[in-house]
Structures are given as C-alpha cells and as structure tokens.
Amino acid sequence: MEHALILGVILFTAGLMTVITKRNAIMVLIGIELMLNAANLNLIVFNQNSPGLSGRFFALFVIVVAVCEAAVGLAIVLRVYKYYQTSEPDQINELKD
C-alpha cells in the first residue's frame, strides 16, 4: 500500500510541476491529467482496505471527468491555435474577436 501511495505522490508532484513550469497549453493539460491519475491511484489504493465499491465508483467518476476535460481542453487549444497561431497562453493577450 505504501508503494502505491508514494507512486501517487510522485505522479501528482510531476503533474503539478508540469503545470507550473510549462508554457505550452497542451503540456499544461497533460500535467492536469497526471494529477487526476494520481488521485485515481490513491482512490483505488484506499478502496482496497475498505469493503464496498465506493472507491471504484469515485475512480470511475474521475476518469469520466478527465476524459471530458481532455476533450474540451484540446478543442479550446485547437481553436485558440487556429486564431492566434500560438499554443502558449502567455502570448494571448486579447479576448475579443
């Protein structure tokens, strides 16, 4: 159990550092996905010690949210790239058309 929790902490830290340090919007989305996967891993590990399926249902819910976040985020990034010709959030300085 401890090894899986340590792996979850490492994944979450790697995702957080990716979100903080990267300037590319797609890399920021990948960092958020890493953090969600770390939360999923912790939910599954904690569910192994308790009877019932509540941890698995929470993990399934997190997976569904992650898929929706990835689809919407990628669509936004592609639309912004088409309009501004960049995928770096720092270079986008106007919100109106």
OpenMM code with the backbone's topology and positions (N, CA, C; nanometers):
from openmm import Vec3, app, unit

residues = "MET GLU HIS ALA LEU ILE LEU GLY VAL ILE LEU PHE THR ALA GLY LEU MET THR VAL ILE THR LYS ARG ASN ALA ILE MET VAL LEU ILE GLY ILE GLU LEU MET LEU ASN ALA ALA ASN LEU ASN LEU ILE VAL PHE ASN GLN ASN SER PRO GLY LEU SER GLY ARG PHE PHE ALA LEU PHE VAL ILE VAL VAL ALA VAL CYS GLU ALA ALA VAL GLY LEU ALA ILE VAL LEU ARG VAL TYR LYS TYR TYR GLN THR SER GLU PRO ASP GLN ILE ASN GLU LEU LYS ASP".split()
positions = [
    Vec3(0.0814, -0.1192, 0.0000),
    Vec3(0.0000, 0.0000, 0.0000),
    Vec3(0.0863, 0.1262, 0.0000),
    Vec3(0.1937, 0.1235, 0.0764),
    Vec3(0.2792, 0.2423, 0.0855),
    Vec3(0.3456, 0.2742, -0.0478),
    Vec3(0.3824, 0.1708, -0.1207),
    Vec3(0.4485, 0.1930, -0.2502),
    Vec3(0.3536, 0.2602, -0.3495),
    Vec3(0.2291, 0.2177, -0.3497),
    Vec3(0.1319, 0.2778, -0.4411),
    Vec3(0.1035, 0.4233, -0.4024),
    Vec3(0.0976, 0.4512, -0.2728),
    Vec3(0.0749, 0.5891, -0.2294),
    Vec3(0.1943, 0.6780, -0.2622),
    Vec3(0.3135, 0.6243, -0.2495),
    Vec3(0.4336, 0.7008, -0.2875),
    Vec3(0.4334, 0.7279, -0.4374),
    Vec3(0.3930, 0.6279, -0.5156),
    Vec3(0.3815, 0.6476, -0.6603),
    Vec3(0.2781, 0.7556, -0.6925),
    Vec3(0.1671, 0.7571, -0.6178),
    Vec3(0.0658, 0.8610, -0.6371),
    Vec3(0.1199, 0.9996, -0.6063),
    Vec3(0.1990, 1.0102, -0.5009),
    Vec3(0.2593, 1.1397, -0.4664),
    Vec3(0.3574, 1.1834, -0.5752),
    Vec3(0.4348, 1.0900, -0.6270),
    Vec3(0.5309, 1.1232, -0.7324),
    Vec3(0.4569, 1.1685, -0.8585),
    Vec3(0.3500, 1.0982, -0.8952),
    Vec3(0.2719, 1.1375, -1.0124),
    Vec3(0.2088, 1.2752, -0.9941),
    Vec3(0.1528, 1.2994, -0.8756),
    Vec3(0.0905, 1.4285, -0.8504),
    Vec3(0.1931, 1.5410, -0.8545),
    Vec3(0.3101, 1.5170, -0.7962),
    Vec3(0.4153, 1.6187, -0.7966),
    Vec3(0.4645, 1.6455, -0.9384),
    Vec3(0.4795, 1.5399, -1.0171),
    Vec3(0.5232, 1.5587, -1.1561),
    Vec3(0.4188, 1.6376, -1.2350),
    Vec3(0.2920, 1.6089, -1.2133),
    Vec3(0.1864, 1.6839, -1.2810),
    Vec3(0.1820, 1.8289, -1.2381),
    Vec3(0.1996, 1.8534, -1.1085),
    Vec3(0.1984, 1.9903, -1.0578),
    Vec3(0.3163, 2.0697, -1.1120),
    Vec3(0.4328, 2.0084, -1.1157),
    Vec3(0.5498, 2.0773, -1.1698),
    Vec3(0.5335, 2.1035, -1.3199),
    Vec3(0.4684, 2.0133, -1.3906),
    Vec3(0.4431, 2.0345, -1.5327),
    Vec3(0.3493, 2.1529, -1.5536),
    Vec3(0.2447, 2.1612, -1.4722),
    Vec3(0.1504, 2.2724, -1.4847),
    Vec3(0.2181, 2.4047, -1.4531),
    Vec3(0.3047, 2.4055, -1.3529),
    Vec3(0.3686, 2.5301, -1.3103),
    Vec3(0.4769, 2.5747, -1.4073),
    Vec3(0.5571, 2.4830, -1.4593),
    Vec3(0.6756, 2.5224, -1.5347),
    Vec3(0.6558, 2.5318, -1.6855),
    Vec3(0.5643, 2.4581, -1.7428),
    Vec3(0.5500, 2.4562, -1.8886),
    Vec3(0.4669, 2.5740, -1.9368),
    Vec3(0.5014, 2.6244, -2.0537),
    Vec3(0.4279, 2.7356, -2.1132),
    Vec3(0.3333, 2.6898, -2.2224),
    Vec3(0.3511, 2.5704, -2.2713),
    Vec3(0.2670, 2.5176, -2.3768),
    Vec3(0.1347, 2.4691, -2.3163),
    Vec3(0.0226, 2.5063, -2.3773),
    Vec3(-0.1085, 2.4723, -2.3226),
    Vec3(-0.1334, 2.3219, -2.3225),
    Vec3(-0.0826, 2.2521, -2.4202),
    Vec3(-0.1022, 2.1067, -2.4255),
    Vec3(-0.0254, 2.0392, -2.3123),
    Vec3(0.0926, 2.0878, -2.2807),
    Vec3(0.1680, 2.0317, -2.1685),
    Vec3(0.0988, 2.0594, -2.0353),
    Vec3(0.0329, 2.1727, -2.0241),
    Vec3(-0.0435, 2.2020, -1.9027),
    Vec3(-0.1582, 2.1028, -1.8889),
    Vec3(-0.2262, 2.0720, -1.9986),
    Vec3(-0.3325, 1.9713, -1.9947),
    Vec3(-0.2789, 1.8337, -1.9568),
    Vec3(-0.1613, 1.7999, -2.0051),
    Vec3(-0.1010, 1.6712, -1.9689),
    Vec3(-0.0694, 1.6674, -1.8197),
    Vec3(-0.0219, 1.7798, -1.7647),
    Vec3(0.0053, 1.7869, -1.6214),
    Vec3(-0.1207, 1.7688, -1.5388),
    Vec3(-0.2312, 1.8275, -1.5837),
    Vec3(-0.3582, 1.8103, -1.5127),
    Vec3(-0.4031, 1.6656, -1.5183),
    Vec3(-0.3832, 1.6013, -1.6315),
    Vec3(-0.4171, 1.4589, -1.6432),
    Vec3(-0.3330, 1.3739, -1.5475),
    Vec3(-0.2055, 1.4069, -1.5336),
    Vec3(-0.1212, 1.3335, -1.4389),
    Vec3(-0.1725, 1.3480, -1.2963),
    Vec3(-0.2147, 1.4674, -1.2595),
    Vec3(-0.2673, 1.4886, -1.1245),
    Vec3(-0.3970, 1.4108, -1.1033),
    Vec3(-0.4838, 1.4061, -1.2043),
    Vec3(-0.6065, 1.3281, -1.1917),
    Vec3(-0.5772, 1.1784, -1.1823),
    Vec3(-0.4786, 1.1305, -1.2549),
    Vec3(-0.4406, 0.9891, -1.2454),
    Vec3(-0.3823, 0.9554, -1.1086),
    Vec3(-0.3096, 1.0492, -1.0495),
    Vec3(-0.2576, 1.0266, -0.9144),
    Vec3(-0.3720, 1.0170, -0.8140),
    Vec3(-0.4730, 1.1006, -0.8288),
    Vec3(-0.5898, 1.0929, -0.7410),
    Vec3(-0.6631, 0.9602, -0.7600),
    Vec3(-0.6736, 0.9140, -0.8842),
    Vec3(-0.7354, 0.7839, -0.9119),
    Vec3(-0.6592, 0.6708, -0.8444),
    Vec3(-0.5289, 0.6748, -0.8533),
    Vec3(-0.4470, 0.5710, -0.7911),
    Vec3(-0.4693, 0.5676, -0.6409),
    Vec3(-0.4743, 0.6841, -0.5777),
    Vec3(-0.4977, 0.6891, -0.4337),
    Vec3(-0.6369, 0.6384, -0.3979),
    Vec3(-0.7377, 0.6700, -0.4777),
    Vec3(-0.8722, 0.6192, -0.4511),
    Vec3(-0.8771, 0.4671, -0.4580),
    Vec3(-0.8124, 0.4100, -0.5561),
    Vec3(-0.8115, 0.2641, -0.5695),
    Vec3(-0.7368, 0.1991, -0.4540),
    Vec3(-0.6242, 0.2578, -0.4134),
    Vec3(-0.5466, 0.2013, -0.3023),
    Vec3(-0.6264, 0.2070, -0.1725),
    Vec3(-0.6923, 0.3181, -0.1462),
    Vec3(-0.7708, 0.3281, -0.0243),
    Vec3(-0.8940, 0.2390, -0.0292),
    Vec3(-0.9458, 0.2106, -0.1469),
    Vec3(-1.0609, 0.1228, -0.1596),
    Vec3(-1.0250, -0.0223, -0.1292),
    Vec3(-0.8996, -0.0600, -0.1486),
    Vec3(-0.8598, -0.1982, -0.1201),
    Vec3(-0.8712, -0.2322, 0.0278),
    Vec3(-0.8617, -0.1324, 0.1140),
    Vec3(-0.8682, -0.1575, 0.2578),
    Vec3(-1.0096, -0.1520, 0.3131),
    Vec3(-1.1053, -0.1037, 0.2371),
    Vec3(-1.2428, -0.0943, 0.2864),
    Vec3(-1.3337, -0.1789, 0.1981),
    Vec3(-1.4304, -0.2439, 0.2595),
    Vec3(-1.5236, -0.3229, 0.1787),
    Vec3(-1.6196, -0.2314, 0.1033),
    Vec3(-1.6638, -0.2764, -0.0101),
    Vec3(-1.7568, -0.1976, -0.0903),
    Vec3(-1.6921, -0.1474, -0.2174),
    Vec3(-1.7722, -0.0812, -0.2968),
    Vec3(-1.7262, -0.0348, -0.4269),
    Vec3(-1.7198, 0.1166, -0.4366),
    Vec3(-1.7279, 0.1874, -0.3256),
    Vec3(-1.7361, 0.3338, -0.3331),
    Vec3(-1.6100, 0.3953, -0.3930),
    Vec3(-1.4923, 0.3451, -0.3590),
    Vec3(-1.3683, 0.3983, -0.4160),
    Vec3(-1.3588, 0.3760, -0.5651),
    Vec3(-1.4076, 0.2630, -0.6097),
    Vec3(-1.4049, 0.2334, -0.7535),
    Vec3(-1.5011, 0.3231, -0.8296),
    Vec3(-1.6164, 0.3520, -0.7695),
    Vec3(-1.7097, 0.4423, -0.8360),
    Vec3(-1.6537, 0.5839, -0.8430),
    Vec3(-1.5866, 0.6272, -0.7361),
    Vec3(-1.5224, 0.7587, -0.7399),
    Vec3(-1.4133, 0.7620, -0.8467),
    Vec3(-1.3347, 0.6560, -0.8560),
    Vec3(-1.2295, 0.6498, -0.9575),
    Vec3(-1.2893, 0.6527, -1.0977),
    Vec3(-1.3986, 0.5819, -1.1186),
    Vec3(-1.4655, 0.5843, -1.2488),
    Vec3(-1.5164, 0.7250, -1.2794),
    Vec3(-1.5711, 0.7932, -1.1795),
    Vec3(-1.6173, 0.9304, -1.1980),
    Vec3(-1.5017, 1.0218, -1.2352),
    Vec3(-1.3858, 1.0056, -1.1708),
    Vec3(-1.2691, 1.0882, -1.2019),
    Vec3(-1.2211, 1.0608, -1.3436),
    Vec3(-1.2262, 0.9368, -1.3872),
    Vec3(-1.1859, 0.9030, -1.5238),
    Vec3(-1.2786, 0.9698, -1.6246),
    Vec3(-1.4083, 0.9695, -1.5990),
    Vec3(-1.5040, 1.0338, -1.6895),
    Vec3(-1.4791, 1.1839, -1.6945),
    Vec3(-1.4542, 1.2453, -1.5787),
    Vec3(-1.4254, 1.3888, -1.5758),
    Vec3(-1.2956, 1.4184, -1.6510),
    Vec3(-1.1947, 1.3330, -1.6376),
    Vec3(-1.0677, 1.3536, -1.7063),
    Vec3(-1.0848, 1.3441, -1.8577),
    Vec3(-1.1655, 1.2530, -1.9035),
    Vec3(-1.1892, 1.2398, -2.0472),
    Vec3(-1.2609, 1.3635, -2.1003),
    Vec3(-1.3606, 1.4096, -2.0277),
    Vec3(-1.4321, 1.5307, -2.0707),
    Vec3(-1.3398, 1.6515, -2.0687),
    Vec3(-1.2575, 1.6614, -1.9665),
    Vec3(-1.1628, 1.7730, -1.9568),
    Vec3(-1.0635, 1.7695, -2.0723),
    Vec3(-1.0172, 1.6526, -2.1074),
    Vec3(-0.9211, 1.6412, -2.2175),
    Vec3(-0.9858, 1.6793, -2.3498),
    Vec3(-1.1090, 1.6356, -2.3730),
    Vec3(-1.1759, 1.6667, -2.4990),
    Vec3(-1.2042, 1.8162, -2.5110),
    Vec3(-1.2593, 1.8754, -2.4062),
    Vec3(-1.2910, 2.0185, -2.4105),
    Vec3(-1.1630, 2.1018, -2.4149),
    Vec3(-1.0644, 2.0655, -2.3354),
    Vec3(-0.9380, 2.1387, -2.3334),
    Vec3(-0.8670, 2.1342, -2.4672),
    Vec3(-0.8640, 2.0184, -2.5293),
    Vec3(-0.7991, 2.0070, -2.6597),
    Vec3(-0.8745, 2.0862, -2.7665),
    Vec3(-1.0062, 2.0862, -2.7597),
    Vec3(-1.0843, 2.1656, -2.8550),
    Vec3(-1.0559, 2.3149, -2.8376),
    Vec3(-1.0453, 2.3602, -2.7129),
    Vec3(-1.0137, 2.5008, -2.6875),
    Vec3(-0.8740, 2.5345, -2.7377),
    Vec3(-0.7779, 2.4472, -2.7109),
    Vec3(-0.6405, 2.4721, -2.7559),
    Vec3(-0.6336, 2.4786, -2.9083),
    Vec3(-0.7019, 2.3886, -2.9771),
    Vec3(-0.7009, 2.3902, -3.1237),
    Vec3(-0.7667, 2.5158, -3.1792),
    Vec3(-0.8753, 2.5599, -3.1178),
    Vec3(-0.9424, 2.6817, -3.1630),
    Vec3(-0.8551, 2.8049, -3.1387),
    Vec3(-0.7913, 2.8119, -3.0228),
    Vec3(-0.7034, 2.9240, -2.9916),
    Vec3(-0.5836, 2.9237, -3.0851),
    Vec3(-0.5287, 2.8068, -3.1143),
    Vec3(-0.4146, 2.7990, -3.2059),
    Vec3(-0.4543, 2.8459, -3.3463),
    Vec3(-0.5734, 2.8088, -3.3894),
    Vec3(-0.6188, 2.8494, -3.5228),
    Vec3(-0.6322, 3.0018, -3.5304),
    Vec3(-0.6781, 3.0648, -3.4237),
    Vec3(-0.6996, 3.2088, -3.4256),
    Vec3(-0.5718, 3.2877, -3.4011),
    Vec3(-0.4919, 3.2485, -3.3011),
    Vec3(-0.3738, 3.3253, -3.2616),
    Vec3(-0.2423, 3.2726, -3.3192),
    Vec3(-0.2412, 3.1550, -3.3777),
    Vec3(-0.1216, 3.0910, -3.4333),
    Vec3(-0.0153, 3.0637, -3.3267),
    Vec3(-0.0576, 3.0396, -3.2025),
    Vec3(0.0336, 3.0018, -3.0947),
    Vec3(-0.0415, 2.9163, -2.9940),
    Vec3(0.0315, 2.8293, -2.9255),
    Vec3(-0.0302, 2.7488, -2.8202),
    Vec3(0.0240, 2.7855, -2.6832),
    Vec3(0.0956, 2.8966, -2.6733),
    Vec3(0.1485, 2.9430, -2.5460),
    Vec3(0.0509, 3.0424, -2.4838),
    Vec3(-0.0003, 3.0130, -2.3664),
    Vec3(-0.1013, 3.1000, -2.3047),
    Vec3(-0.0486, 3.2406, -2.2740),
    Vec3(0.0811, 3.2582, -2.2555),
    Vec3(0.1360, 3.3908, -2.2229),
    Vec3(0.1280, 3.4870, -2.3408),
    Vec3(0.1235, 3.4375, -2.4611),
    Vec3(0.1235, 3.5230, -2.5791),
    Vec3(-0.0166, 3.5669, -2.6226),
    Vec3(-0.1183, 3.5133, -2.5598),
    Vec3(-0.2565, 3.5503, -2.5932),
    Vec3(-0.2963, 3.6645, -2.5013),
    Vec3(-0.3215, 3.7821, -2.5593),
    Vec3(-0.3457, 3.8983, -2.4741),
    Vec3(-0.4801, 3.9663, -2.5019),
    Vec3(-0.5637, 3.9127, -2.5870),
    Vec3(-0.6932, 3.9742, -2.6109),
    Vec3(-0.7997, 3.8660, -2.6090),
    Vec3(-0.9186, 3.9029, -2.5633),
    Vec3(-1.0269, 3.8059, -2.5528),
    Vec3(-1.1362, 3.8289, -2.6542),
    Vec3(-1.1394, 3.9461, -2.7160),
    Vec3(-1.2434, 3.9773, -2.8127),
    Vec3(-1.1984, 3.9373, -2.9538),
    Vec3(-1.2949, 3.9202, -3.0395),
    Vec3(-1.2673, 3.8870, -3.1775),
    Vec3(-1.2328, 4.0102, -3.2576),
] * unit.nanometer
topology = app.Topology()
chain = topology.addChain("A")
for resn in residues:
    res = topology.addResidue(resn, chain)
    for name in ("N", "CA", "C"):
        topology.addAtom(name, app.Element.getBySymbol(name[0]), res)
